[in-house]
Amino acid sequence: MPEEDSSGQFGMHRRTALKTFGALGAAGVAGATLPGSAAGKGRFGPSWTREQAEQIRRTDANTAPLIDEPVDKLSDSLYIWDTWPLRNRDGSITKINGYQVIFSLTAPNDVPPGARHNLARIRYFYSKNGHDWTLGGEAFENPLGHHQWAGSAMYDQTEDQLYLFYTAVSDGNLPPRERYRQRLAFAKGASMETSSEGVSLTGSFEHHKIAEADGQTYQTLEQSVDQGIVYAFRDPWYFQHPETGEDYVVFEGNTRIEDPSAYQNDWYKWNGNVGIAQATNEELTDWELQEPLLEAITTNQQLERPHIVVNRGNYYLFTISHKFTFAPGLTGPDGLYGFVADSMDGDYQPLNDGGLVVANPTEQPFQTYSHLALPHGDNLLVTSFLNFQDLPGESLDSVSELSPEEQKAVFGGTLAPSLRVQLKGSETRISAELQGGQFLPSAGKSKSGGNGKN
């Protein structure tokens, strides 16, 4: 995902004790009652309301430690940001002959960090211990789109086949009505080969388009130009329903607004949602758009990289968002937000009252981004990338005021220390900080395995 230029007990960690902070985020200004707001319902279903977002607070339980030590970079020549692991169909992290594999958005680091989004390519890394990663190479030779943004990766053990989901994006240098057009896509057909030398992709991929915005439920690029802030139809995250075995992807979208005059001022432009599509054949080549799982009309414009974790019969829906994408009168830090329901298509309610699960510390409000919550028993493993540190201003807009070399100096562009988060009903708590880029093997009821080719 691009950053737009308008852009219990605490466990031990590598610095001996978890740092905590007691700073509270400012409450949002109460807004007028809007269509669907009071009932917690959007146009199509559950809604993250302004009233709920006004409860967002930074606390000791949800504020990440300040990263005040150097973080080892995965590459000396690449920016690395949105990252996701290779998982089995049940959502557990795959291990193939002892190796874990992750996929990342990457770009050459000889350009200003903002330029990386138009150069993004998906590359893979492998590791035996889940935190010392070796670059394998590019995932695709001829993917769809001018460049690719975030997605997910699934390994089918029976088929010995990879399914790589991604966002196919048009050239960002095109005119506004064509710039950064996004479609959901996936590739299948290749597999992994392991040896004493490492891991490599073998075979060839077939690329398929899953879906594009329909203009009825999901706002198109053209509609966004006329009535929107930032257009989104991206970030497909594969999810197999644990009860039915049905195949889905959840993704970030925007709800089409039928009657802007029904909303106060121009708040209808803040119309983010978590969309969902269902596969209608076993090959996963045919998909059908469904109504969004969650909407944030008049609350937030971007619900990026949504993903689902199932724990003790509860369905947890996580997403990431920026401070600047909250609607007027509301505020929330850059970080991870979460919701819970008793079924996949249930009535999602925000975790921790307002929804905030992981916030950056006030000292470094943009230190990490693109958080990903992965199941680990009754805990969560939360990963992210090192974003901007030591910015001179109070918003991401200040990045554009720096010289290209200064921008490179304040941008991390590698994986940040992971976090362990306790999960209990509708509440969460950060309990430990782990190593940089650490992906813990799945634990608890989730299965892990994988054979691959030797």
C-alpha positions in Angstrom: 0.0 0.0 0.0 1.3 3.4 -0.7 1.6 6.2 1.8 -0.1 8.9 -0.1 1.8 12.2 -0.4 -1.2 14.2 0.9 0.4 11.7 2.3 -1.6 -10.1 32.0 2.1 -9.9 32.5 4.6 -8.4 30.2 7.1 -10.9 28.7 10.8 -10.4 28.3 12.4 -9.3 25.0 15.8 -8.6 23.5 16.3 -5.4 25.5 15.5 -7.3 28.8 12.1 -5.5 29.5 9.3 -4.2 27.4 9.1 -0.4 27.3 5.7 1.0 27.9 4.2 4.4 27.5 1.2 6.1 29.1 0.5 8.8 26.6 -3.1 9.1 25.7 -4.3 10.0 22.2 -6.7 12.9 21.9 -10.4 12.0 21.5 -12.1 13.0 18.3 -14.7 15.7 18.2 -18.2 14.4 18.4 -19.9 14.4 15.1 -23.5 14.8 14.0 -25.6 11.7 13.6 -25.1 10.5 10.0 -26.8 7.9 7.9 -26.3 4.5 9.5 -23.9 6.0 12.1 -25.9 5.5 15.4 -26.9 2.0 14.6 -23.4 0.9 13.7 -24.5 -0.1 10.2 -23.1 1.2 6.9 -24.7 1.0 3.5 -24.2 -2.8 3.3 -23.5 -4.0 6.9 -21.4 -3.5 10.1 -19.8 -0.1 10.3 -16.9 1.4 12.3 -18.7 4.5 13.5 -17.5 7.9 14.5 -18.8 7.3 18.0 -16.6 4.2 18.3 -13.6 5.9 16.8 -13.9 8.7 19.4 -12.9 6.0 21.9 -9.4 5.6 20.4 -6.7 6.1 23.1 -3.0 5.3 23.3 -2.4 3.2 26.5 0.4 1.1 28.0 -1.4 -1.9 26.5 -1.4 -0.8 22.9 1.6 1.5 22.5 4.6 -0.2 20.8 8.1 0.2 22.3 10.3 3.0 20.9 12.8 1.6 18.5 15.9 3.2 19.8 18.5 0.7 18.6 19.8 0.1 15.0 17.8 -2.5 13.1 19.7 -4.8 10.7 18.6 -4.4 7.1 17.6 -7.4 5.0 19.2 -5.8 1.9 21.8 -3.1 1.2 20.3 -2.3 -2.2 16.5 -2.7 -1.7 13.7 -0.9 0.1 11.5 -3.6 1.8 8.1 -2.7 3.1 4.8 -4.7 3.1 5.6 -8.3 3.9 3.6 -11.5 4.4 4.5 -15.2 5.0 3.8 -18.3 3.0 0.9 -19.9 4.7 -1.0 -23.2 4.5 -4.7 -23.2 3.5 -5.7 -23.2 7.2 -3.7 -20.0 7.8 -0.8 -21.5 9.6 2.8 -20.6 8.5 4.3 -23.1 6.1 7.6 -24.8 6.7 9.0 -26.6 3.7 11.9 -28.9 4.7 12.6 -26.7 7.6 12.4 -23.4 5.7 10.0 -20.5 6.2 9.4 -18.2 3.3 8.2 -14.6 3.2 7.2 -12.3 0.3 7.8 -8.5 0.3 7.2 -5.4 -1.7 10.7 -4.2 -2.8 12.3 -1.5 -4.9 15.8 -0.2 -5.5 16.8 2.1 -2.7 18.7 4.6 -4.9 15.4 6.6 -5.4 13.6 8.7 -2.9 11.4 6.5 -0.7 8.1 7.9 -2.1 9.1 6.8 -5.6 9.3 3.2 -4.6 5.5 2.6 -5.0 5.7 3.0 -8.8 8.7 0.5 -8.9 7.3 -2.1 -6.5 8.2 -5.8 -7.3 7.4 -8.8 -5.1 10.5 -10.7 -4.0 10.8 -13.7 -1.6 13.2 -14.4 1.2 13.8 -17.7 3.1 15.0 -18.6 6.6 15.6 -21.6 8.8 15.1 -19.7 12.1 12.4 -17.2 11.1 14.4 -14.1 11.5 17.7 -14.3 9.5 16.4 -13.9 6.0 18.2 -14.6 2.7 17.0 -13.0 -0.6 15.7 -15.7 -3.0 14.7 -13.4 -6.0 11.7 -12.0 -7.7 8.5 -14.0 -7.4 7.3 -13.4 -11.0 8.7 -12.9 -14.5 5.6 -11.5 -16.2 3.0 -10.4 -13.6 -0.1 -8.4 -14.4 0.1 -4.7 -14.0 2.8 -2.1 -14.4 3.9 -2.9 -10.9 2.5 -4.9 -7.9 1.3 -4.1 -4.4 0.6 -6.2 -1.4 -1.2 -9.5 -1.3 -0.8 -12.9 0.4 0.7 -16.3 -0.3 -0.8 -19.8 0.1 0.9 -23.2 -0.3 -1.3 -26.3 -1.1 0.6 -29.3 0.2 -1.5 -31.8 -1.7 -0.9 -30.1 -5.0 2.6 -28.9 -4.1 1.6 -25.6 -5.6 1.9 -22.0 -4.7 -1.0 -19.5 -4.9 0.4 -15.9 -4.8 -2.2 -13.2 -4.5 -1.3 -9.6 -5.3 -2.5 -6.2 -6.5 -1.9 -5.4 -10.2 -1.4 -1.7 -10.5 -1.3 0.7 -13.5 1.5 3.2 -14.1 1.5 6.1 -11.6 2.6 8.5 -14.3 -0.6 8.1 -16.3 -3.4 10.8 -16.2 -5.4 10.9 -13.0 -8.3 8.8 -14.4 -5.9 6.0 -15.2 -3.2 6.5 -12.5 -2.7 3.6 -10.0 -5.8 1.7 -11.2 -5.9 -1.5 -9.0 -7.1 -5.0 -9.7 -7.0 -8.1 -7.5 -4.9 -10.9 -9.1 -3.2 -14.1 -8.3 -0.7 -16.5 -9.8 -0.5 -20.3 -9.4 1.5 -23.2 -10.8 5.0 -22.9 -9.4 6.4 -24.6 -6.4 9.3 -24.4 -4.0 12.5 -26.4 -4.3 14.9 -26.7 -1.3 18.5 -27.8 -1.1 21.5 -27.2 1.1 22.0 -24.0 -0.8 18.5 -22.6 0.1 15.1 -22.2 -1.5 14.1 -21.4 -5.1 10.9 -21.1 -7.1 10.4 -23.8 -9.7 8.0 -24.1 -12.6 5.9 -21.3 -14.1 3.0 -19.2 -12.9 -0.3 -18.6 -14.6 -1.8 -15.2 -13.8 -5.5 -14.6 -13.3 -7.5 -11.5 -12.5 -9.8 -12.0 -9.4 -11.8 -8.9 -9.4 -12.0 -5.2 -10.1 -14.2 -2.4 -8.6 -17.8 -2.8 -9.9 -19.0 0.8 -9.5 -22.1 -0.4 -7.6 -20.8 -1.8 -4.3 -17.1 -0.8 -4.7 -16.1 2.6 -5.8 -14.2 2.7 -9.1 -11.1 4.9 -9.9 -13.3 7.2 -12.0 -15.8 7.6 -9.2 -13.0 8.3 -6.7 -11.6 11.1 -8.9 -15.0 12.8 -8.7 -15.9 12.0 -5.1 -13.1 10.6 -3.1 -9.8 11.2 -1.3 -7.6 8.2 -2.0 -8.8 5.4 -4.3 -8.3 1.8 -3.2 -9.1 -1.7 -4.5 -6.1 -3.7 -3.3 -4.4 -6.0 -0.8 -6.1 -9.4 -1.4 -5.6 -11.7 1.7 -6.5 -15.3 1.2 -8.7 -16.9 3.9 -10.2 -20.4 4.0 -13.4 -20.5 6.1 -12.6 -23.0 9.0 -16.2 -24.3 9.1 -17.2 -24.5 5.5 -13.9 -24.8 3.7 -14.9 -22.0 1.3 -12.2 -19.9 -0.2 -12.2 -16.1 0.2 -10.0 -13.0 -0.2 -10.6 -9.9 1.9 -9.3 -6.6 0.5 -9.3 -2.9 0.9 -11.9 -0.9 -1.0 -14.2 2.1 -0.9 -18.0 2.2 -0.7 -19.8 4.0 -3.6 -21.8 6.8 -2.2 -25.3 7.1 -3.8 -26.4 10.4 -2.2 -23.6 12.7 -1.0 -26.2 15.3 0.1 -27.2 12.9 2.9 -23.9 13.5 4.7 -22.6 16.4 6.6 -20.2 18.6 4.7 -18.0 16.3 2.5 -17.6 13.6 5.1 -18.9 11.0 2.6 -15.5 11.1 0.9 -14.1 9.2 3.9 -15.7 5.9 2.7 -13.2 3.1 3.4 -14.3 -0.5 3.7 -13.1 -4.1 4.0 -14.3 -5.9 0.9 -14.6 -9.6 0.3 -14.8 -11.9 -2.7 -15.5 -15.7 -2.8 -14.0 -18.3 -5.1 -16.7 -20.1 -7.1 -14.6 -22.9 -8.4 -11.9 -25.2 -6.9 -9.2 -23.9 -9.3 -9.7 -20.4 -7.7 -9.9 -18.8 -11.2 -13.5 -17.6 -10.8 -14.5 -15.2 -8.1 -17.6 -13.3 -7.0 -17.7 -9.9 -5.2 -19.8 -9.8 -2.0 -20.9 -7.0 0.2 -18.2 -5.5 2.5 -17.5 -7.1 5.9 -17.0 -3.7 7.4 -17.5 0.0 6.4 -16.1 3.2 7.8 -18.2 5.8 6.0 -17.6 9.3 7.6 -15.0 7.7 9.9 -11.9 6.6 7.8 -10.9 6.6 4.2 -8.4 3.7 4.2 -8.7 0.3 5.8 -5.5 -1.1 4.4 -4.2 -4.7 4.3 -7.2 -6.3 6.0 -6.8 -9.9 7.3 -8.7 -12.4 9.5 -7.6 -14.4 12.5 -9.9 -17.1 14.1 -9.5 -17.8 17.8 -11.8 -19.6 20.2 -14.7 -19.3 17.9 -14.3 -15.5 17.4 -13.4 -13.9 14.1 -10.9 -11.1 14.4 -10.7 -8.6 11.5 -7.5 -6.6 11.4 -6.6 -3.6 9.3 -4.0 -0.8 9.3 -4.6 2.9 8.9 -2.9 6.3 8.9 -3.6 9.3 11.1 -4.3 11.4 8.0 -7.0 9.1 6.7 -9.4 9.7 9.6 -12.3 11.9 8.8 -12.5 15.5 10.0 -13.1 15.7 13.8 -11.5 12.3 14.4 -8.0 11.2 15.1 -6.1 8.0 15.6 -2.4 7.1 15.3 -0.7 5.2 12.5 -1.0 1.6 13.5 -3.0 -1.7 13.6 -6.7 -1.7 14.3 -9.0 -4.6 15.0 -12.6 -5.8 15.3 -14.3 -9.0 16.5 -17.4 -10.9 15.6 -18.9 -14.3 16.3 -18.8 -15.3 12.6 -17.0 -14.2 9.5 -19.9 -12.1 8.3 -21.1 -11.1 11.8 -21.5 -7.7 13.5 -17.9 -6.6 14.0 -17.2 -4.5 17.1 -13.9 -2.6 17.7 -11.3 -4.2 20.0 -10.3 -2.2 23.0 -13.4 0.0 22.6 -12.1 2.2 19.8 -10.3 -0.4 17.7 -6.7 0.5 18.3 -4.4 -2.6 18.8 -0.9 -1.4 18.1 0.1 2.3 18.0 3.4 3.9 17.3 4.9 5.8 20.3 4.3 9.5 20.5 8.1 10.1 20.3 8.1 8.5 16.8 4.5 8.5 15.4 5.6 7.0 12.1 8.3 4.6 13.1 6.5 1.5 11.7 3.6 0.7 9.4 1.9 -2.1 7.5 1.3 -4.3 10.6 0.2 -7.9 10.1 -1.4 -9.9 12.9 -0.8 -13.7 12.6 -2.2 -16.4 14.9 0.1 -17.9 17.5 -1.9 -20.0 19.9 -3.9 -17.6 22.0 -1.5 -14.8 21.1 -0.9 -12.8 18.0 2.5 -12.3 16.2 2.4 -8.7 14.8 5.0 -7.8 12.1 5.6 -4.5 10.4 8.3 -2.6 8.5 10.5 0.3 9.7 8.9 3.4 8.2 9.9 7.1 8.9 11.8 8.2 12.0 13.0 11.6 13.2 10.7 13.6 10.8 10.9 17.4 11.4 7.1 17.9 11.2 4.1 16.3 12.8 2.7 14.6 9.6 3.9 12.6 6.7 3.6 15.8 4.6 6.9 16.9 6.0 8.7 14.2 4.1 8.2 16.2 0.8 10.0 19.2 2.4 13.2 17.2 2.7 15.9 16.7 0.0 16.0 13.2 -1.6 19.1 12.3 0.4 17.4 13.5 3.6 14.3 11.4 2.8 16.4 8.3 2.3 18.1 9.0 5.7 14.9 9.0 7.7 13.3 6.1 5.9 13.9 2.6 7.4 12.9 0.4 4.5 13.3 -3.0 6.3 11.5 -5.2 8.7 10.9 -3.9 12.2 11.0 -5.8 15.4 8.0 -8.0 15.7 5.6 -7.9 18.6 3.7 -10.5 20.6 0.2 -9.4 21.5 -2.1 -11.1 24.0 -5.6 -11.8 22.7 -8.5 -12.2 25.0 -12.1 -11.7 23.9 -12.5 -8.1 22.8 -9.3 -6.9 24.5 -5.6 -7.1 23.5 -2.3 -6.2 25.1 1.3 -5.9 23.7 3.3 -8.4 25.8 6.8 -8.6 24.2 9.0 -7.3 21.6 10.9 -9.8 19.4 13.7 -9.7 17.0 13.6 -7.6 13.8 11.6 -9.4 11.1 10.8 -12.4 13.3 8.1 -14.7 12.1 7.3 -17.3 14.8 6.2 -20.8 13.6 2.5 -21.4 14.1 1.4 -22.7 17.5 -1.7 -24.1 19.1 -4.5 -25.6 17.0 -3.1 -24.4 13.7 -1.2 -26.9 11.5 2.1 -26.4 9.9 3.9 -28.6 7.4 4.7 -28.7 3.8 6.9 -30.9 1.7 8.2 -29.1 -1.4 10.9 -30.6 -3.6 14.3 -31.6 -2.4 
